[in-house]
Amino acid sequence: MSELHPVEMAWRRFRNDTRRLTVLQRCYQGMPRILDDLRVHGGITAWPPGVVLSLAVPGSMMKTIENWVSPEHQHEPTHPPHRTFAHTLHVWAAYRESKTIYQIEPALTDCLVRTPWPDDVPATALRLPSYCPILAFPWHGQTTYLAVTYDIALHPTTPEERTIHISRFTPPVPGVDPIELNGEALWEGICTVSLVRRTLAECLAYTVQIVNERFPDHTSVGFFHNDLAGFAITLLLYLAGEPDIVRLVHPGEKPVVKATLQKRDPERYKDLRAPVVHAVGTSFTQAIERWELEHTHEREEASGRTVRPHTRRAHAHLYWTGEGRSVPRVRFLLPISVKAGTLVEEPETPHLNRVR
């Protein structure tokens, strides 16, 4: 039997605690009430696509969330803010619906981490591949796990407007009972972007403006505009446009629960199914390794006859279209692998994907 992924292990510990699972179930029950408020105050009659549990629901249940912690631990200085507990509920609700994990190769991480924060990227280009993609990658010498989820937009004007939350996984403290406070595996929000403006920079500025209206001087653009969040967004853009993604299957892997039982009680047994793990950047890494072997004895600046495999960052490109190529049109290109895998060079014309 293969070893459980750390995120999946943390989820199973969470769901095996009756108190925590009960709070999550109460959150589901509170969804209609929050939607009623949105209908009255904003005219929103349905949750946007991809929203499993809005952060507004556990956020409105802080008193219930306090019951997570036994009385003797509530006043300890290590007690995380209740907002972090609410964020954890939001992430776990989305994770149990998708269970998709992307393990990013170190070579690809090193390449994408040098990409500037994608300020000028159109907001319409940022779309999640699942309810809750988990991004696992090396960061400052250790494996970091991020979860990206959808939520209702801040001050939405249409049901289609959404926010994305980027959350960082805080694993349980070794040697401490996970049921106790200090051993709890939590998800802490590191960035929120409400996708209601043209570019990500404009979306981020709008998000900070709305947050500060609710919590004066609570945060600044610099708080959300951090390196880790920028890398996560760049990586999501890469996933949207790059075929270098391979599902990892453990030898002899079998379903945890029989298909007949899953059909009989899907809500119960979907919690126990194993996550789908994808390796991202394997072809890119192999291309770099081949290039380095072939050019071991050459100086880096030798002749310029060959280019080391790399990833061209996401960018906008001007195309002349129409009759006589007289009509200028700007199109957005996702991150592209150059001389790695099937994409040898940037295509002359972009590949257009319909975004619903």
VOGU-3710 file (C-alpha; in Angstrom, 3 decimals, decimal comma):
1> mselhpvema> 0,000/0,000/0,000  1,380/3,400/-0,995  2,084/6,032/1,625  -0,579/8,690/2,021  0,175/12,136/0,682  0,738/14,629/3,570  -2,274/16,737/2,536  -4,521/13,698/2,245  -3,283/12,462/5,621  -4,140/15,809/7,207
11> wrrfrndtrr> -7,591/15,720/5,630  -8,294/12,231/6,996  -7,229/13,301/10,474  -9,591/16,236/10,178  -12,566/14,177/9,011  -11,955/11,553/11,733  -12,434/14,200/14,420  -16,155/14,330/15,148  -16,117/17,928/16,375  -14,413/19,268/13,281
21> ltvlqrcyqg> -16,522/17,244/10,861  -19,678/18,454/12,615  -18,630/22,083/12,154  -17,997/21,440/8,448  -21,453/19,901/8,092  -22,992/22,935/9,798  -21,199/25,134/7,299  -22,887/23,294/4,451  -26,211/23,850/6,173  -25,438/27,570/6,425
31> mprilddlrv> -24,892/28,042/2,670  -28,588/28,795/1,861  -28,749/31,500/4,539  -25,701/33,324/3,163  -27,106/33,015/-0,357  -30,361/34,569/0,866  -28,358/37,551/2,147  -26,605/37,863/-1,209  -29,964/37,742/-2,971  -31,350/40,558/-0,830
41> hggitawppg> -28,300/42,834/-0,852  -26,713/42,060/-4,219  -29,292/40,292/-6,334  -27,127/37,134/-6,512  -29,387/34,089/-6,844  -26,802/31,300/-7,244  -23,247/30,522/-6,198  -20,652/31,146/-8,927  -19,298/28,064/-10,734  -16,633/26,228/-8,747
51> vvlslavpgs> -17,571/27,570/-5,296  -17,977/24,659/-2,876  -18,063/26,492/0,463  -17,834/30,273/0,565  -15,459/31,656/3,182  -18,337/33,902/4,255  -20,131/30,898/5,768  -17,522/29,762/8,340  -16,658/33,445/8,775  -20,168/34,016/10,062
61> mmktienwvs> -19,884/31,065/12,451  -16,958/32,217/14,602  -18,728/31,332/17,859  -19,222/27,757/16,672  -15,623/27,582/15,512  -14,476/28,504/19,013  -15,823/25,123/20,126  -13,123/23,449/18,053  -10,695/24,178/20,823  -11,159/22,717/24,291
71> pehqhepthp> -11,538/25,414/27,009  -8,148/24,744/28,550  -6,426/25,654/25,248  -8,504/28,638/24,102  -6,366/31,287/25,773  -2,940/29,924/24,909  -0,768/32,387/22,957  -0,242/29,770/20,228  -3,956/29,679/19,443  -4,306/30,710/15,764
81> phrtfahtlh> -6,876/33,360/14,806  -10,363/32,012/14,284  -10,111/33,336/10,747  -7,486/30,659/10,033  -9,882/27,971/11,238  -12,551/29,379/8,934  -10,062/29,351/6,051  -9,223/25,727/6,812  -12,900/24,756/6,599  -13,187/26,558/3,270
91> vwaayreskt> -10,193/24,675/1,798  -11,107/21,227/3,100  -14,632/21,521/1,708  -13,241/22,201/-1,770  -10,432/19,635/-1,466  -12,771/16,737/-0,681  -14,668/17,466/-3,905  -11,637/17,365/-6,199  -8,560/15,788/-4,563  -6,194/16,871/-7,333
101> iyqiepaltd> -2,523/17,352/-6,480  0,161/18,720/-8,805  3,771/17,888/-7,926  6,021/20,398/-9,655  9,483/19,348/-10,787  12,330/21,382/-9,182  13,708/22,362/-12,609  10,375/23,841/-13,638  10,023/25,578/-10,268  13,467/27,185/-10,681
111> clvrtpwpdd> 12,442/28,410/-14,103  8,997/29,795/-13,252  10,062/31,385/-9,962  12,069/33,953/-11,928  8,941/35,153/-13,715  7,811/38,594/-12,493  4,503/38,900/-10,676  1,891/38,567/-13,470  0,422/42,053/-13,013  -0,602/42,596/-16,639
121> vpatalrlps> -2,208/39,186/-17,113  -5,899/39,442/-18,100  -8,136/38,224/-15,283  -10,023/36,003/-17,745  -6,850/33,920/-18,267  -6,821/32,711/-14,647  -8,982/29,590/-14,386  -8,578/26,698/-11,955  -8,232/23,119/-13,289  -10,377/21,774/-10,419
131> ycpilafpwh> -12,313/22,911/-7,347  -9,118/22,910/-5,313  -5,799/22,247/-7,073  -3,036/21,491/-4,573  0,343/22,763/-5,781  3,370/20,979/-4,270  6,827/22,355/-5,049  10,231/23,024/-3,467  10,486/26,465/-1,847  13,500/27,629/0,164
141> gqttylavty> 14,698/24,106/0,813  11,426/22,449/1,784  8,268/21,208/0,098  5,496/23,790/0,153  1,815/23,062/-0,435  -0,621/25,683/-1,710  -4,347/25,332/-2,286  -6,214/27,603/-4,699  -9,989/27,890/-4,419  -12,893/29,872/-5,837
151> dialhpttpe> -15,216/32,058/-3,796  -17,916/34,633/-4,373  -16,469/37,950/-5,570  -16,209/40,901/-3,185  -19,253/43,113/-3,876  -20,347/41,003/-6,882  -22,551/42,509/-9,574  -23,174/39,272/-11,508  -23,301/35,595/-10,446  -20,278/34,823/-12,649
161> ertihisrft> -17,856/37,103/-10,782  -15,463/35,166/-8,560  -12,577/35,533/-6,156  -9,634/33,187/-5,816  -8,043/32,413/-2,448  -4,465/31,131/-2,277  -3,822/29,248/0,967  -0,632/27,787/2,417  -0,617/24,463/4,246  0,761/24,443/7,774
171> ppvpgvdpie> 1,479/20,803/8,676  0,877/19,472/12,177  3,669/19,841/14,720  5,642/16,562/15,055  5,051/14,695/18,279  1,851/16,558/19,145  -1,587/14,975/19,094  -3,371/16,379/15,993  -6,592/16,675/17,984  -4,915/19,178/20,260
181> lngealwegi> -4,522/22,788/19,191  -0,792/22,861/18,491  -0,965/19,739/16,344  -3,717/20,999/14,043  -2,986/21,062/10,308  -4,252/24,417/9,061  -4,644/26,350/5,826  -3,645/30,000/6,094  -4,647/32,532/3,451  -1,730/34,321/1,784
191> ctvslvrrtl> -3,535/36,056/-1,081  -7,037/36,948/-2,253  -7,818/38,340/-5,688  -11,343/39,305/-6,728  -11,495/38,754/-10,509  -13,707/41,700/-11,378  -11,299/43,975/-13,267  -9,374/43,716/-16,541  -5,888/42,764/-15,292  -4,654/41,000/-12,176
201> aeclaytvqi> -2,972/44,195/-10,956  -6,282/46,056/-11,186  -8,083/43,138/-9,514  -5,576/43,130/-6,658  -5,903/46,887/-6,094  -9,690/46,557/-6,062  -9,528/43,653/-3,589  -7,349/45,632/-1,168  -9,704/48,612/-1,458  -12,735/46,505/-0,495
211> vnerfpdhts> -10,869/44,751/2,344  -9,813/48,086/3,797  -13,377/49,371/3,616  -14,396/46,490/5,868  -11,266/46,489/8,013  -9,627/49,945/7,904  -5,840/49,801/7,446  -6,060/46,018/7,609  -3,794/45,311/4,659  -2,008/46,758/1,627
221> vgffhndlag> -1,315/45,664/-1,926  2,108/44,492/-0,752  0,512/42,033/1,671  -1,159/40,072/-1,161  1,473/40,909/-3,784  3,972/38,392/-2,377  6,408/36,107/-4,196  4,645/32,885/-3,216  1,265/34,056/-4,499  2,833/35,340/-7,721
231> faitlllyla> 4,484/31,972/-8,316  1,189/30,154/-7,679  -0,618/32,302/-10,249  2,164/31,805/-12,811  1,997/28,064/-12,189  -1,780/28,031/-12,725  -1,262/29,809/-16,049  1,326/27,180/-16,959  -1,086/24,356/-16,103  -3,710/25,956/-18,331
241> gepdivrlvh> -1,490/25,979/-21,396  1,181/23,303/-21,065  0,627/19,563/-21,828  3,632/18,479/-19,721  1,398/16,917/-17,054  1,481/13,197/-16,278  -0,709/11,349/-13,807  1,284/9,355/-11,259  -0,064/5,873/-10,609  1,404/3,730/-7,869
251> pgekpvvkat> 2,123/0,111/-8,965  -0,756/-2,111/-7,956  -2,908/0,865/-7,006  -6,496/-0,098/-6,213  -9,541/1,946/-5,273  -9,800/2,428/-1,524  -13,538/1,790/-1,651  -15,414/-0,518/-4,015  -17,278/1,232/-6,800  -20,583/-0,276/-5,652
261> lqkrdperyk> -20,185/1,296/-2,202  -19,247/4,643/-3,742  -22,446/4,621/-5,787  -24,521/3,567/-2,778  -23,293/6,385/-0,506  -21,143/8,830/-2,539  -21,171/11,606/0,072  -19,662/9,299/2,671  -17,130/7,432/0,604  -15,769/10,256/-1,530
271> dlrapvvhav> -13,946/11,428/1,592  -11,882/8,249/1,526  -10,929/8,036/-2,127  -7,244/8,544/-2,865  -6,190/11,870/-4,405  -5,196/12,078/-8,068  -1,531/13,119/-8,211  -0,003/14,693/-11,331  3,690/15,238/-12,077  4,253/18,588/-13,782
281> gtsftqaier> 7,384/19,419/-15,768  8,919/15,976/-16,281  9,463/16,467/-20,023  10,873/19,918/-19,338  13,315/18,481/-16,785  14,400/15,707/-19,164  15,030/18,255/-21,929  17,310/20,261/-19,614  19,177/17,122/-18,544  19,724/16,087/-22,187
291> welehthere> 20,923/19,576/-23,113  23,401/19,677/-20,218  24,802/16,252/-21,132  25,230/17,264/-24,774  26,953/20,550/-23,889  29,075/19,523/-20,924  32,316/20,557/-22,603  31,077/23,790/-24,112  31,422/27,225/-22,550  28,112/28,883/-21,766
301> easgrtvrph> 28,971/31,870/-23,945  30,662/29,779/-26,639  28,759/30,508/-29,836  25,120/31,210/-29,222  24,266/28,386/-31,632  22,067/26,611/-29,118  19,640/27,700/-26,418  19,197/25,969/-23,090  15,586/24,768/-22,587  13,633/27,354/-20,666
311> trrahahlyw> 10,114/28,638/-20,119  9,008/31,847/-21,755  6,913/33,772/-19,276  3,257/34,583/-19,838  2,854/37,720/-21,891  0,620/39,670/-24,240  1,486/39,750/-27,934  0,346/42,069/-30,712  -1,045/40,394/-33,857  -2,126/42,058/-37,085
321> tgegrsvprv> -5,353/40,497/-38,276  -8,140/41,072/-40,786  -7,918/41,876/-44,468  -4,409/42,879/-45,390  -3,337/42,334/-41,769  -4,379/45,892/-40,971  -6,304/45,338/-37,716  -4,158/45,181/-34,541  -5,260/42,749/-31,855  -3,588/41,901/-28,558
331> rfllpisvka> -3,796/38,291/-27,438  -2,514/36,718/-24,253  -0,064/33,813/-24,450  0,298/31,401/-21,551  3,746/30,281/-20,315  5,463/28,324/-23,086  8,262/25,755/-22,921  11,011/26,536/-25,429  12,936/23,510/-26,784  11,354/21,157/-24,235
341> gtlveepetp> 8,867/18,436/-25,071  6,426/18,931/-27,918  6,480/22,743/-27,872  9,725/23,560/-29,677  9,224/27,283/-30,122  6,567/29,903/-29,583  3,827/29,376/-32,194  3,273/32,041/-34,820  -0,388/32,172/-33,924  -1,805/31,644/-30,420
351> hlnrvr> -3,965/28,728/-29,381  -7,327/30,114/-28,300  -9,349/28,442/-25,550  -12,945/29,271/-24,814  -13,405/30,459/-21,236  -16,862/30,095/-19,769
//
